[in-house]
Amino acid sequence: MSLTEGQRSSLLALQLGRVLFDEPMSRHTSFRIGGPVDAWVKVRDEVALMNLLQWCKREALPVFPLGGGCNLLVRDGGIRGVALRLGKGFRRLAFVRDPASELQDEGSEVDAVSRFSASVEAVGGVAEPHKESGVALPVDEDGRVRLHVGSGVVVPTLLRFCVRHGLGGVEGLGGVPGTIGGALVMNAGTHEGELGDVVEELYVVDGQERRVLQPAEFSFSYRKLVLPEGALILGALLALRPRSGEQVQQEIRELVHYRKNTQPTGLPSAGCLFKNPDVGPPAGKLIDEAGLKGLQVGGARVSEVHANYVVSDGKAQAADVLELMDQVKNRVQSIHGIDLRPEVRVVGSDPPG
């Protein structure tokens, strides 16, 4: 059931940013698949976000945080409630001072918003100009440089920043699409390094409260982030190490080149569908050895380039992909005795009837 006329009017009256009703999610996912969401809202800043969360709580409507729409399959019946996209106010990327000294300023606690809004000029520690950018890096006593990065920052922007300023630690994100928020949720990266490896703190809204989460309150694992229930990520504190910008750029280029040559391009997909098993061959090899490349259901097909990718011909439905996933999962279980676990997030409902 979609929103009532009264709910639509009251949501628009909040003036949160861009609001679209009964919006096809196929327009907001890399798979180009998905039924309509009751309301798609792109909030411009944190005040708008808090107002939206209060409104959704009052109206008893669920909120679905949406990053860049990668690693996501929305069922054909769509999503009930509100799909949330973070706008311009969540794209801050800046150096910060030593977090420990920041907390001691004037003997008061610094809240998540103040911590998250640190400017590039607010730097401390050892400052040595980086030869490429000329900007003094705020190197702490432990030899690391800390960045605030907002959930709405797109991954390529962070990578360009790190190349320019000579910062190492996130090279494994080379070629990863989407936003930092999505990369955090999926703990994006490679076996040589994942985003979670350099996260020191997370900035979240938990209910109606802004919080700074310490490592004891969250955990990263393979393609997974565990947060307190209901927490919505605003951004993160990253601890990176000074490194030659040329070396950082070279590693990113090599990874981008590798991904372009080993992964399908030109057709909609959601990235890898299944997680690699804890031991043994990766999922793509298992699927390939099961002879499933090219297997097709409706408009969805197992890629001939990389067997752990399903691509769409532009007309695929979510039901096609789900049926294909079941066939692949069952065949691999039958041949290899391995139960593949999905990496892609499947959300929403099936069409009525």
C-alpha positions in Angstrom: 0.0 0.0 0.0 1.4 3.4 -1.0 1.3 6.5 1.1 -2.0 8.4 1.7 -2.5 11.8 0.3 -2.2 13.2 3.8 1.1 11.5 4.3 2.4 12.8 0.9 1.4 16.3 1.7 3.0 16.3 5.2 6.2 14.7 3.9 6.5 17.4 1.2 5.8 20.1 3.8 9.0 19.1 5.7 11.1 20.5 2.8 13.8 17.8 3.3 15.2 17.9 -0.2 14.1 15.9 -3.2 11.1 13.7 -2.7 9.7 11.3 -5.3 6.6 9.1 -4.8 6.0 5.6 -6.2 9.5 5.9 -7.6 10.8 2.8 -9.5 13.9 1.5 -7.7 15.2 0.4 -11.1 16.3 4.0 -11.5 18.4 3.9 -8.4 20.3 0.6 -8.5 23.2 -0.6 -10.6 21.2 -3.6 -11.6 18.5 -1.4 -13.1 15.9 -3.7 -11.5 13.3 -3.1 -8.8 9.7 -2.2 -8.2 8.5 1.1 -6.8 9.2 2.5 -3.3 6.4 4.5 -1.6 8.7 7.5 -1.2 12.3 8.1 -2.3 13.9 11.0 -0.3 17.2 12.6 -0.8 17.8 14.6 2.4 20.1 17.6 2.0 21.6 17.7 5.5 21.5 16.4 9.0 18.7 18.6 10.1 16.5 17.3 7.3 17.6 13.7 8.1 16.5 14.0 11.7 13.2 15.6 10.7 12.6 12.7 8.2 13.4 10.0 10.9 11.0 11.7 13.3 8.3 11.8 10.7 8.8 8.1 9.7 8.6 7.1 13.4 5.4 9.1 13.9 3.8 7.5 10.7 5.1 4.0 11.6 6.9 3.8 8.3 10.2 1.8 7.8 13.3 3.6 6.4 15.6 1.9 4.0 19.1 3.6 3.7 20.2 3.6 0.1 23.8 4.3 -0.9 24.8 4.1 -4.6 22.4 1.2 -5.2 25.3 -1.3 -5.8 25.3 -4.9 -4.4 21.5 -4.5 -4.2 18.5 -6.4 -5.7 15.1 -4.9 -5.1 12.2 -7.4 -5.6 9.6 -6.6 -8.2 7.0 -5.6 -5.7 9.2 -2.7 -4.5 9.8 -1.3 -1.0 7.2 -0.2 1.5 8.1 3.0 3.4 10.9 5.4 2.6 14.1 4.9 0.6 16.7 7.3 2.0 19.5 8.8 0.1 22.0 11.2 1.8 22.6 14.4 -0.1 25.2 17.1 -0.3 25.5 17.7 3.5 27.0 14.2 3.9 29.8 14.6 1.5 32.4 16.1 3.8 36.0 14.9 3.4 38.6 16.5 5.7 41.6 16.0 7.9 41.1 16.0 11.6 43.2 16.6 14.7 44.2 13.9 17.1 40.8 12.6 18.3 42.1 12.2 21.8 43.1 15.8 22.1 39.9 16.9 20.4 37.8 15.2 23.1 39.7 17.1 25.8 39.0 20.5 24.4 37.7 22.7 27.2 37.0 19.6 29.2 33.8 18.9 27.3 32.6 16.0 25.2 32.5 16.7 21.5 29.3 15.3 19.9 29.1 13.4 16.6 28.2 16.5 14.6 31.0 18.6 15.8 33.5 15.8 15.3 32.2 15.1 11.9 32.2 18.7 10.7 36.0 19.3 11.3 37.4 21.5 8.6 40.6 20.9 6.5 42.2 23.7 8.5 41.6 22.0 11.9 44.8 19.9 11.9 47.3 19.1 14.5 50.3 16.8 15.1 53.4 16.9 12.9 52.7 18.9 9.7 54.9 18.3 6.7 53.8 19.5 3.3 53.1 16.7 0.8 55.1 17.2 -2.3 52.2 16.7 -4.7 49.5 18.8 -3.0 51.6 21.2 -0.9 49.1 20.6 2.0 50.6 19.9 5.4 49.6 16.5 6.5 48.4 16.2 10.2 50.5 13.2 11.1 49.8 12.0 14.7 52.3 10.5 17.1 51.5 7.0 15.8 52.5 8.0 12.3 48.9 8.1 10.9 46.7 10.7 9.3 43.1 10.7 10.2 40.2 11.7 8.0 36.5 12.4 8.5 34.7 10.9 5.5 30.9 11.3 5.0 28.7 8.4 4.0 27.6 10.4 0.9 31.2 10.7 -0.5 31.6 8.6 -3.6 34.5 6.1 -3.5 36.4 7.7 -6.4 36.5 11.0 -4.6 38.1 9.5 -1.6 40.7 7.7 -3.8 41.6 10.9 -5.6 42.0 12.7 -2.3 44.4 10.0 -1.1 46.4 10.1 -4.3 46.7 13.9 -4.1 47.8 14.0 -0.5 49.8 10.8 -0.4 47.7 8.6 1.9 47.8 4.8 1.9 45.3 2.3 3.2 42.3 2.4 0.9 43.9 1.3 -2.3 41.7 -1.9 -2.2 38.7 0.3 -3.1 40.1 0.8 -6.6 37.3 0.2 -9.1 34.6 -0.1 -6.4 31.5 1.9 -7.3 29.0 3.7 -5.1 29.3 5.7 -1.8 31.4 5.3 1.3 28.3 4.5 3.2 27.7 1.5 1.0 31.4 0.5 1.1 31.3 0.5 4.9 28.1 -1.6 5.0 29.7 -4.2 2.6 33.3 -3.8 4.0 34.4 -3.3 0.4 38.0 -4.1 -0.7 40.1 -7.1 -1.6 41.9 -9.9 0.3 44.9 -7.5 0.5 42.9 -4.8 2.3 39.3 -3.9 3.2 37.8 -0.6 4.2 37.1 -1.9 7.7 40.8 -2.2 8.3 41.3 1.5 8.5 38.1 2.5 10.4 38.6 3.8 13.9 35.2 5.3 14.6 31.7 5.4 13.0 29.4 8.4 13.2 25.8 7.2 13.3 22.2 8.2 14.1 20.8 5.6 16.5 17.1 6.2 16.9 17.0 10.0 17.4 20.5 10.2 18.9 23.7 11.1 17.2 26.5 8.9 18.4 30.2 8.2 17.9 30.7 4.4 17.9 34.0 3.0 19.1 35.4 -0.4 17.7 33.8 -2.3 20.6 30.4 -1.3 19.4 30.8 -2.4 15.8 32.6 -5.2 13.9 33.7 -5.8 10.4 34.0 -9.2 8.7 34.1 -10.4 5.1 31.6 -8.2 3.2 29.8 -7.4 6.4 29.5 -4.7 9.0 27.6 -5.4 12.3 26.1 -2.3 13.9 23.7 -1.7 16.8 20.2 -2.4 15.5 18.7 0.7 13.8 21.9 2.6 13.5 22.3 4.7 10.4 25.8 5.6 9.3 26.6 9.3 8.8 30.4 8.8 8.2 33.6 7.4 9.6 37.0 8.3 11.0 39.7 6.7 8.9 43.3 6.2 10.1 45.7 6.2 7.0 49.4 6.3 6.6 51.5 8.7 4.6 52.7 7.1 1.4 53.9 8.1 -2.1 50.9 9.4 -4.1 52.5 7.8 -7.2 52.5 4.4 -5.5 48.9 4.8 -4.3 47.8 5.8 -7.7 49.7 2.9 -9.4 48.1 0.3 -7.1 44.6 1.8 -7.7 45.2 1.8 -11.5 46.4 -1.8 -11.4 43.3 -2.9 -9.5 40.9 -1.0 -11.7 42.6 -2.5 -14.8 42.3 -6.0 -13.3 38.7 -5.5 -12.5 37.8 -4.1 -15.9 39.5 -7.1 -17.6 38.0 -9.8 -15.3 34.5 -8.5 -14.6 31.7 -7.8 -17.0 31.1 -4.2 -18.2 28.5 -2.6 -20.3 25.5 -4.5 -18.9 23.7 -3.8 -15.6 24.7 -6.0 -12.7 25.0 -5.9 -8.9 28.6 -7.0 -8.6 29.4 -10.4 -7.1 26.2 -12.3 -6.2 27.8 -14.8 -3.8 30.4 -14.6 -1.1 33.6 -16.6 -1.5 33.7 -19.6 0.8 35.9 -19.4 3.9 38.2 -22.1 2.4 38.7 -23.5 -1.1 38.2 -21.9 -4.5 36.3 -18.6 -4.9 32.6 -18.6 -5.8 33.2 -17.6 -9.4 35.5 -20.6 -10.0 33.0 -23.0 -8.4 30.2 -21.7 -10.6 32.4 -21.8 -13.7 33.4 -25.4 -12.9 29.8 -26.3 -12.6 29.3 -25.3 -16.2 26.9 -22.4 -15.5 28.4 -19.6 -17.5 25.7 -18.4 -19.9 22.9 -19.9 -17.9 19.9 -17.7 -18.5 16.5 -17.1 -16.9 14.3 -14.5 -18.6 16.5 -11.4 -19.1 19.1 -12.4 -16.5 22.2 -14.4 -17.4 25.3 -15.7 -15.6 28.1 -13.7 -17.2 30.5 -15.4 -19.5 33.3 -13.1 -18.3 33.0 -13.8 -14.6 30.7 -16.6 -13.4 29.9 -14.9 -10.0 28.2 -12.0 -11.9 24.6 -12.0 -13.2 24.0 -9.4 -15.9 20.7 -8.1 -17.2 19.8 -7.5 -20.8 17.8 -4.5 -19.7 14.5 -6.3 -19.4 15.3 -8.7 -16.5 13.0 -8.8 -13.5 14.1 -9.5 -9.9 12.2 -12.8 -10.1 14.5 -13.8 -13.0 17.6 -13.1 -11.0 16.3 -14.9 -7.9 15.4 -18.0 -9.9 18.9 -17.9 -11.5 20.5 -17.6 -8.1 18.6 -20.6 -6.8 19.6 -22.7 -9.8 23.3 -21.7 -9.4 23.2 -22.3 -5.6 21.6 -25.8 -6.0 24.0 -26.8 -8.8 27.1 -25.8 -6.9 25.8 -27.6 -3.8 25.1 -30.7 -5.9 28.5 -30.8 -7.6 30.9 -29.3 -5.0 29.0 -29.9 -1.8 29.4 -26.2 -0.9 26.5 -23.9 0.2 27.0 -20.5 -1.4 25.9 -17.5 0.6 24.6 -14.4 -1.1 26.7 -11.3 -1.2 24.1 -9.2 -2.9 21.4 -7.7 -0.6 17.9 -8.7 -1.6 15.2 -6.4 -0.3 11.6 -5.5 -0.8 8.5 -7.6 -1.5 7.1 -9.7 -4.4 4.2 -8.3 -6.4 0.7 -9.0 -4.9 -0.9 -12.1 -6.2 
